[in-house]
């Protein structure tokens, strides 16, 4: 029986409906939410991302501002600007747009954001709250608590009042939407980034899953994933490989004498259908933009408009995995919409806390 398709668009839409009501309350309290995007680049992709963020914010009634800084800004200048935004009472959320100018470190800048204004939930203090949630859960080591779901929700709210890592939280909320009892389940997370993989592992521990984290040094990946009743995948391996190949190919075309012609990379899905345990719930977090097919020269086949025929896919071989899994997220339409919805929710929850201060 084909897997249940977990509709991230529909679940995110319900979150947005509630957010619109919360914003009306905030306006009554005199603390309307305001997200500021700190940008110090002229990257076309970043500008598209900013435009989409603005559209998403305006759709629910969040004020959105782009704080454009010089593209040659120093780290000291950006840190000083973040401090000014921290001290601005009209700003309830801050997000740093990538890429940054040369010499600027994203982690250092992220750490300077006031934790209550950290829209992405990725500053050290907010990531640390995910660890605290896990520690709070350890108090139930004697067995499954009565009214388990309520107890978990209260413990998470105690540790992570707002904001929280939006992609990780959104991915776990999609898992919970399936209705599966997480207590004691074998979970495997493929990818150990601080943005997604690590916080997902901690959140799964908060729900009393037995969580295993796989990464680049894991030598028996298929063996691990076949044990998973719950499988999260967040590497973007194929996308990174394709981007690196494109850079090397461009260098070869520019100066074939100086640069060797690169080998065509393996851009097939990292998680094949036979690597999924029958009946598992699969949450595919990665977003890879890849060619549908390659020609004999290693170039993308062109579409009817004469442009490279590209597709958006995840890390999982979706068509085959959906015949094995009990539930699976599509890409696009799964975790992506939830990330946006949780980003908006972070801004609004931060505004609520500011209104009570």
The 8 nearest C-alpha neighbors of each residue, nearest first, counted from 0:
[[1, 2, 322, 323, 325, 324, 321, 3],
 [2, 0, 322, 321, 3, 323, 325, 324],
 [1, 3, 325, 326, 321, 324, 4, 322],
 [2, 4, 326, 325, 5, 327, 1, 321],
 [3, 5, 327, 326, 328, 6, 2, 329],
 [6, 4, 328, 327, 7, 3, 326, 333],
 [7, 5, 8, 9, 333, 4, 10, 332],
 [6, 8, 333, 10, 9, 332, 11, 334],
 [9, 7, 11, 6, 10, 336, 332, 12],
 [8, 10, 12, 11, 7, 6, 13, 336],
 [11, 9, 7, 13, 12, 8, 6, 14],
 [10, 12, 14, 8, 337, 13, 9, 340],
 [13, 11, 15, 9, 14, 10, 8, 16],
 [14, 12, 16, 10, 15, 11, 9, 17],
 [13, 15, 11, 17, 12, 16, 18, 10],
 [14, 16, 18, 12, 13, 17, 19, 11],
 [17, 15, 13, 19, 18, 14, 12, 20],
 [16, 18, 20, 14, 15, 19, 21, 13],
 [17, 19, 15, 21, 20, 16, 22, 14],
 [18, 20, 59, 22, 16, 17, 21, 15],
 [19, 21, 17, 23, 18, 22, 24, 16],
 [22, 20, 18, 24, 23, 19, 25, 17],
 [23, 21, 25, 19, 24, 20, 18, 26],
 [22, 24, 26, 20, 21, 25, 27, 19],
 [23, 25, 27, 21, 22, 26, 28, 20],
 [26, 24, 28, 22, 30, 31, 27, 23],
 [25, 27, 31, 29, 23, 28, 24, 30],
 [26, 28, 24, 25, 29, 23, 30, 31],
 [27, 29, 25, 26, 30, 24, 354, 31],
 [30, 28, 26, 27, 31, 25, 354, 24],
 [29, 31, 25, 28, 26, 354, 32, 350],
 [32, 30, 26, 25, 29, 33, 22, 350],
 [33, 31, 350, 61, 91, 347, 62, 30],
 [32, 34, 62, 90, 91, 63, 61, 92],
 [33, 35, 92, 63, 93, 91, 62, 64],
 [36, 34, 64, 93, 65, 63, 92, 37],
 [37, 35, 65, 94, 66, 95, 93, 38],
 [38, 36, 66, 95, 96, 94, 65, 35],
 [37, 39, 67, 96, 40, 68, 66, 36],
 [40, 38, 68, 70, 69, 67, 99, 100],
 [39, 41, 70, 42, 38, 99, 98, 100],
 [42, 40, 43, 70, 39, 46, 45, 38],
 [41, 43, 45, 44, 40, 46, 98, 97],
 [44, 42, 46, 45, 41, 47, 48, 40],
 [45, 43, 47, 46, 42, 48, 49, 41],
 [44, 46, 48, 42, 47, 43, 49, 97],
 [45, 47, 49, 43, 48, 44, 50, 42],
 [46, 48, 50, 44, 45, 49, 51, 43],
 [49, 47, 45, 51, 46, 50, 52, 44],
 [50, 48, 52, 46, 51, 47, 45, 53],
 [49, 51, 47, 53, 48, 52, 46, 54],
 [50, 52, 54, 48, 53, 49, 55, 47],
 [53, 51, 49, 55, 54, 50, 56, 48],
 [52, 54, 56, 50, 51, 55, 63, 57],
 [53, 55, 51, 57, 52, 56, 58, 50],
 [56, 54, 52, 58, 53, 57, 51, 59],
 [57, 55, 61, 53, 58, 54, 59, 52],
 [56, 58, 60, 54, 59, 61, 55, 53],
 [59, 57, 55, 56, 60, 54, 61, 53],
 [58, 60, 19, 57, 56, 61, 15, 18],
 [61, 59, 57, 58, 56, 62, 19, 22],
 [62, 60, 56, 57, 32, 33, 59, 63],
 [61, 63, 33, 34, 32, 60, 57, 56],
 [64, 62, 34, 53, 33, 35, 61, 56],
 [65, 63, 35, 36, 66, 34, 62, 33],
 [66, 64, 36, 67, 35, 37, 38, 63],
 [65, 67, 37, 36, 38, 64, 68, 35],
 [68, 66, 38, 65, 39, 37, 69, 40],
 [67, 69, 39, 38, 66, 70, 72, 37],
 [70, 68, 72, 71, 39, 67, 40, 38],
 [69, 71, 39, 40, 72, 100, 68, 41],
 [72, 70, 69, 100, 73, 39, 101, 40],
 [73, 71, 69, 70, 76, 100, 74, 77],
 [74, 72, 76, 75, 77, 71, 103, 102],
 [73, 75, 103, 77, 76, 78, 72, 102],
 [74, 76, 78, 73, 77, 79, 72, 103],
 [77, 75, 79, 73, 74, 78, 72, 80],
 [76, 78, 80, 74, 79, 75, 81, 73],
 [79, 77, 75, 81, 80, 76, 74, 108],
 [78, 80, 82, 76, 77, 81, 75, 83],
 [81, 79, 77, 83, 82, 78, 76, 84],
 [82, 80, 84, 78, 83, 79, 85, 77],
 [81, 83, 85, 79, 80, 84, 78, 86],
 [84, 82, 80, 86, 81, 85, 87, 79],
 [83, 85, 87, 81, 86, 82, 80, 90],
 [86, 84, 82, 83, 87, 113, 81, 112],
 [85, 87, 83, 84, 88, 82, 90, 81],
 [86, 88, 84, 89, 85, 90, 83, 91],
 [89, 87, 90, 86, 91, 85, 84, 353],
 [88, 90, 87, 91, 33, 30, 32, 31],
 [91, 89, 33, 88, 87, 92, 34, 84],
 [90, 92, 33, 350, 116, 32, 349, 34],
 [93, 91, 116, 34, 118, 346, 90, 117],
 [94, 92, 35, 117, 118, 116, 34, 36],
 [93, 95, 36, 118, 37, 35, 96, 119],
 [96, 94, 37, 36, 38, 97, 93, 109],
 [95, 97, 38, 37, 98, 94, 36, 45],
 [98, 96, 99, 45, 95, 38, 40, 39],
 [97, 99, 96, 40, 100, 42, 45, 39],
 [98, 100, 97, 103, 39, 40, 101, 105],
 [101, 99, 103, 71, 70, 102, 72, 39],
 [100, 102, 103, 99, 71, 73, 104, 72],
 [101, 103, 100, 104, 74, 73, 99, 72],
 [104, 102, 74, 101, 100, 99, 105, 73],
 [105, 103, 107, 106, 108, 102, 74, 99],
 [106, 104, 108, 107, 109, 103, 99, 95],
 [107, 105, 109, 108, 104, 110, 122, 111],
 [106, 108, 110, 104, 105, 109, 111, 103],
 [107, 109, 105, 111, 110, 106, 78, 104],
 [110, 108, 106, 122, 111, 107, 112, 105],
 [109, 111, 122, 107, 108, 112, 123, 106],
 [110, 112, 108, 109, 113, 107, 78, 81],
 [113, 111, 109, 110, 114, 117, 81, 85],
 [112, 114, 116, 115, 85, 117, 111, 110],
 [115, 113, 117, 116, 112, 124, 125, 122],
 [116, 114, 113, 349, 117, 162, 161, 92],
 [117, 115, 92, 113, 114, 91, 93, 118],
 [116, 118, 114, 120, 93, 119, 115, 92],
 [119, 117, 92, 345, 346, 120, 93, 94],
 [120, 118, 121, 117, 164, 165, 342, 94],
 [121, 119, 164, 163, 162, 117, 118, 125],
 [120, 122, 119, 164, 126, 125, 123, 194],
 [121, 123, 110, 109, 125, 124, 120, 126],
 [124, 122, 126, 125, 127, 110, 121, 109],
 [123, 125, 127, 126, 122, 114, 128, 121],
 [126, 124, 128, 127, 122, 123, 120, 121],
 [127, 125, 123, 129, 128, 124, 121, 122],
 [126, 128, 124, 130, 125, 129, 123, 131],
 [127, 129, 131, 125, 130, 126, 158, 159],
 [128, 130, 132, 127, 126, 131, 201, 133],
 [131, 129, 133, 127, 128, 132, 134, 201],
 [132, 130, 128, 134, 133, 129, 158, 135],
 [131, 133, 158, 135, 129, 130, 134, 155],
 [132, 134, 205, 136, 130, 131, 135, 204],
 [135, 133, 131, 137, 136, 132, 130, 138],
 [136, 134, 132, 137, 133, 138, 131, 154],
 [135, 137, 133, 138, 134, 205, 139, 132],
 [138, 136, 134, 139, 135, 140, 133, 205],
 [137, 139, 136, 140, 135, 134, 141, 133],
 [140, 138, 137, 141, 136, 142, 144, 143],
 [139, 141, 142, 137, 138, 143, 136, 144],
 [142, 140, 139, 143, 138, 144, 137, 136],
 [143, 141, 140, 139, 144, 145, 138, 182],
 [142, 144, 145, 147, 139, 141, 182, 140],
 [145, 143, 147, 142, 146, 139, 150, 141],
 [144, 146, 147, 143, 150, 148, 149, 142],
 [147, 145, 149, 148, 144, 150, 151, 143],
 [146, 148, 150, 144, 145, 149, 151, 143],
 [149, 147, 151, 150, 146, 152, 145, 153],
 [150, 148, 152, 151, 147, 146, 153, 154],
 [149, 151, 147, 153, 148, 152, 154, 146],
 [150, 152, 154, 148, 149, 153, 155, 147],
 [153, 151, 149, 155, 154, 150, 156, 148],
 [152, 154, 156, 150, 155, 151, 157, 149],
 [155, 153, 157, 151, 156, 152, 150, 158],
 [154, 156, 152, 158, 157, 132, 153, 159],
 [155, 157, 153, 159, 160, 154, 158, 152],
 [158, 156, 154, 155, 159, 160, 153, 132],
 [157, 159, 132, 155, 128, 156, 131, 160],
 [160, 158, 156, 161, 128, 155, 157, 163],
 [159, 161, 156, 157, 158, 162, 155, 163],
 [162, 160, 159, 163, 348, 349, 345, 115],
 [161, 163, 345, 120, 115, 349, 118, 160],
 [162, 164, 120, 161, 165, 125, 159, 345],
 [165, 163, 120, 121, 167, 119, 166, 168],
 [164, 166, 341, 168, 338, 167, 342, 163],
 [167, 165, 338, 169, 168, 164, 170, 195],
 [168, 166, 195, 199, 170, 169, 165, 164],
 [169, 167, 171, 165, 170, 166, 164, 172],
 [168, 170, 172, 166, 337, 167, 171, 338],
 [169, 171, 167, 173, 172, 168, 334, 166],
 [170, 172, 174, 168, 173, 169, 175, 167],
 [171, 173, 175, 169, 174, 170, 168, 176],
 [174, 172, 176, 170, 171, 175, 169, 7],
 [173, 175, 171, 172, 176, 177, 170, 282],
 [174, 176, 172, 177, 173, 178, 171, 179],
 [175, 177, 173, 178, 174, 172, 179, 5],
 [178, 176, 175, 179, 174, 173, 326, 5],
 [177, 179, 176, 175, 180, 174, 181, 173],
 [178, 180, 177, 181, 175, 174, 176, 280],
 [181, 179, 182, 178, 184, 175, 183, 177],
 [182, 180, 184, 179, 208, 206, 183, 207],
 [181, 183, 207, 208, 180, 184, 206, 143],
 [184, 182, 208, 207, 209, 181, 185, 180],
 [183, 185, 208, 181, 182, 209, 186, 228],
 [186, 184, 209, 228, 227, 208, 210, 229],
 [187, 185, 229, 210, 227, 230, 228, 209],
 [188, 186, 211, 230, 227, 210, 212, 231],
 [187, 189, 231, 212, 232, 230, 213, 190],
 [190, 188, 213, 232, 214, 212, 233, 231],
 [191, 189, 214, 196, 234, 233, 213, 192],
 [190, 192, 196, 197, 214, 193, 212, 189],
 [193, 191, 196, 194, 195, 197, 190, 234],
 [192, 194, 197, 195, 196, 191, 198, 121],
 [195, 193, 192, 196, 121, 198, 197, 164],
 [196, 194, 167, 192, 198, 193, 197, 199],
 [197, 195, 191, 192, 190, 199, 198, 193],
 [196, 198, 191, 200, 193, 199, 195, 192],
 [199, 197, 201, 200, 195, 196, 167, 202],
 [200, 198, 202, 167, 196, 201, 197, 195],
 [201, 199, 203, 197, 198, 202, 210, 204],
 [202, 200, 198, 204, 203, 199, 205, 133],
 [203, 201, 205, 199, 204, 200, 198, 206],
 [204, 202, 206, 200, 205, 208, 201, 199],
 [205, 203, 207, 201, 208, 206, 202, 133],
 [204, 206, 133, 202, 203, 207, 136, 201],
 [205, 207, 203, 204, 208, 182, 181, 202],
 [208, 206, 204, 182, 205, 183, 203, 209],
 [207, 209, 183, 184, 204, 203, 182, 210],
 [208, 210, 185, 186, 184, 183, 207, 204],
 [209, 211, 186, 208, 187, 200, 185, 204],
 [210, 212, 187, 188, 186, 213, 209, 200],
 [211, 213, 188, 187, 189, 210, 191, 214],
 [214, 212, 189, 217, 190, 188, 211, 191],
 [215, 213, 190, 217, 216, 189, 191, 212],
 [214, 216, 217, 213, 190, 218, 191, 189],
 [215, 217, 214, 218, 213, 219, 220, 190],
 [218, 216, 214, 215, 213, 219, 220, 223],
 [217, 219, 220, 216, 215, 221, 214, 213],
 [220, 218, 222, 221, 217, 223, 224, 213],
 [221, 219, 223, 222, 218, 217, 224, 213],
 [222, 220, 224, 274, 223, 219, 225, 270],
 [223, 221, 219, 225, 220, 224, 226, 274],
 [222, 224, 220, 221, 226, 225, 219, 227],
 [225, 223, 221, 227, 226, 222, 274, 275],
 [224, 226, 276, 275, 274, 222, 223, 227],
 [227, 225, 224, 223, 276, 228, 222, 185],
 [228, 226, 229, 186, 224, 185, 187, 225],
 [227, 229, 279, 185, 186, 184, 280, 230],
 [228, 230, 186, 280, 227, 279, 281, 187],
 [231, 229, 281, 187, 227, 186, 188, 282],
 [230, 232, 188, 282, 283, 281, 189, 187],
 [233, 231, 189, 283, 284, 188, 234, 190],
 [234, 232, 285, 284, 190, 189, 235, 196],
 [233, 235, 190, 236, 285, 232, 189, 314],
 [236, 234, 285, 238, 237, 287, 233, 239],
 [235, 237, 234, 239, 238, 240, 269, 314],
 [238, 236, 266, 240, 239, 235, 241, 287],
 [237, 239, 287, 241, 235, 240, 236, 288],
 [238, 240, 242, 236, 241, 237, 243, 235],
 [241, 239, 237, 243, 238, 242, 244, 236],
 [240, 242, 244, 238, 243, 239, 237, 245],
 [243, 241, 245, 239, 244, 240, 238, 246],
 [244, 242, 246, 240, 245, 241, 239, 247],
 [243, 245, 241, 247, 246, 242, 248, 240],
 [244, 246, 248, 242, 243, 247, 249, 241],
 [245, 247, 243, 249, 244, 248, 250, 242],
 [246, 248, 250, 244, 249, 245, 251, 261],
 [249, 247, 245, 251, 250, 246, 244, 261],
 [248, 250, 252, 246, 251, 247, 245, 253],
 [249, 251, 247, 253, 248, 252, 254, 246],
 [252, 250, 255, 258, 248, 254, 253, 249],
 [253, 251, 249, 250, 254, 255, 248, 260],
 [252, 254, 250, 251, 249, 255, 258, 248],
 [253, 255, 251, 256, 257, 252, 258, 250],
 [256, 254, 251, 258, 257, 252, 259, 253],
 [257, 255, 254, 258, 259, 251, 253, 252],
 [256, 258, 255, 254, 259, 251, 250, 253],
 [257, 259, 251, 255, 256, 254, 250, 260],
 [260, 258, 251, 261, 255, 257, 256, 247],
 [259, 261, 251, 258, 248, 262, 255, 247],
 [262, 260, 259, 248, 247, 263, 244, 251],
 [261, 263, 264, 260, 244, 297, 248, 259],
 [262, 264, 297, 261, 265, 244, 241, 266],
 [265, 263, 266, 262, 240, 241, 244, 237],
 [264, 266, 267, 263, 237, 240, 241, 268],
 [267, 265, 237, 264, 268, 241, 240, 238],
 [266, 268, 265, 269, 237, 316, 314, 271],
 [269, 267, 314, 316, 315, 270, 271, 266],
 [268, 270, 314, 315, 271, 267, 236, 237],
 [271, 269, 315, 268, 316, 314, 274, 272],
 [272, 270, 316, 274, 273, 315, 269, 268],
 [271, 273, 320, 319, 274, 275, 316, 270],
 [272, 274, 275, 271, 320, 276, 319, 225],
 [275, 273, 221, 271, 272, 225, 224, 270],
 [276, 274, 225, 273, 272, 224, 277, 320],
 [275, 277, 225, 279, 278, 227, 226, 274],
 [278, 276, 323, 324, 279, 275, 325, 225],
 [277, 279, 325, 324, 276, 323, 280, 228],
 [278, 280, 228, 324, 276, 229, 325, 277],
 [279, 281, 326, 229, 325, 327, 324, 230],
 [282, 280, 327, 230, 231, 229, 279, 326],
 [281, 283, 231, 328, 327, 230, 284, 232],
 [282, 284, 232, 285, 328, 231, 313, 281],
 [285, 283, 233, 334, 232, 282, 286, 313],
 [286, 284, 313, 233, 235, 314, 283, 234],
 [285, 287, 313, 312, 235, 311, 288, 284],
 [288, 286, 238, 312, 311, 313, 235, 289],
 [287, 289, 311, 310, 238, 312, 309, 286],
 [290, 288, 309, 310, 287, 291, 311, 238],
 [291, 289, 309, 292, 299, 308, 310, 293],
 [290, 292, 309, 310, 308, 289, 293, 299],
 [291, 293, 290, 300, 299, 294, 308, 309],
 [294, 292, 299, 298, 300, 297, 295, 290],
 [293, 295, 296, 297, 298, 300, 299, 292],
 [294, 296, 297, 293, 298, 300, 299, 292],
 [297, 295, 294, 298, 293, 299, 263, 300],
 [296, 298, 293, 294, 295, 263, 299, 262],
 [297, 299, 293, 294, 296, 300, 295, 292],
 [300, 298, 293, 290, 307, 292, 301, 294],
 [299, 301, 293, 292, 294, 307, 308, 298],
 [302, 300, 307, 306, 308, 305, 299, 303],
 [301, 303, 308, 305, 304, 306, 307, 300],
 [304, 302, 305, 301, 306, 308, 307, 300],
 [305, 303, 302, 306, 301, 307, 308, 300],
 [306, 304, 301, 302, 303, 307, 308, 300],
 [305, 307, 301, 302, 304, 308, 303, 300],
 [308, 306, 301, 299, 300, 309, 302, 305],
 [309, 307, 302, 301, 290, 291, 300, 306],
 [308, 310, 290, 291, 289, 307, 288, 311],
 [311, 309, 289, 288, 291, 290, 312, 308],
 [310, 312, 288, 287, 289, 286, 331, 330],
 [313, 311, 287, 330, 286, 310, 288, 331],
 [312, 314, 285, 286, 330, 315, 287, 283],
 [313, 315, 268, 269, 285, 270, 235, 283],
 [316, 314, 270, 317, 268, 313, 269, 271],
 [317, 315, 271, 268, 272, 320, 319, 318],
 [316, 318, 320, 315, 319, 321, 329, 272],
 [319, 317, 321, 320, 316, 322, 272, 315],
 [320, 318, 272, 322, 321, 317, 316, 323],
 [319, 321, 272, 317, 323, 322, 318, 316],
 [320, 322, 2, 324, 323, 319, 318, 1],
 [323, 321, 1, 320, 319, 324, 2, 0],
 [324, 322, 277, 320, 321, 278, 325, 275],
 [325, 323, 278, 279, 321, 2, 277, 326],
 [324, 326, 278, 2, 279, 280, 3, 323],
 [327, 325, 3, 2, 280, 324, 4, 281],
 [328, 326, 281, 4, 5, 280, 282, 3],
 [327, 329, 5, 333, 282, 4, 283, 281],
 [330, 328, 333, 331, 332, 327, 4, 5],
 [331, 329, 312, 332, 313, 333, 328, 311],
 [330, 332, 329, 333, 311, 335, 312, 286],
 [333, 331, 330, 7, 329, 8, 335, 336],
 [332, 334, 7, 328, 329, 335, 330, 331],
 [333, 335, 337, 170, 284, 336, 7, 338],
 [336, 334, 338, 337, 333, 332, 339, 331],
 [337, 335, 339, 338, 8, 334, 7, 11],
 [338, 336, 340, 169, 334, 11, 339, 335],
 [339, 337, 166, 341, 335, 165, 336, 340],
 [338, 340, 342, 336, 337, 341, 343, 335],
 [339, 341, 337, 343, 342, 338, 11, 344],
 [342, 340, 344, 165, 338, 343, 339, 337],
 [341, 343, 339, 345, 344, 340, 165, 118],
 [344, 342, 340, 346, 341, 345, 339, 347],
 [343, 345, 341, 347, 342, 346, 348, 340],
 [344, 346, 162, 342, 348, 343, 347, 118],
 [347, 345, 349, 343, 92, 344, 118, 348],
 [346, 348, 350, 344, 349, 345, 32, 351],
 [349, 347, 351, 345, 350, 346, 161, 344],
 [350, 348, 352, 346, 347, 351, 115, 345],
 [349, 351, 347, 353, 91, 348, 352, 32],
 [352, 350, 348, 354, 349, 353, 347, 355],
 [351, 353, 349, 355, 350, 354, 348, 356],
 [352, 354, 350, 356, 355, 351, 349, 91],
 [355, 353, 351, 352, 356, 30, 350, 28],
 [356, 354, 352, 353, 351, 350, 28, 30],
 [355, 353, 354, 352, 351, 350, 349, 30]]
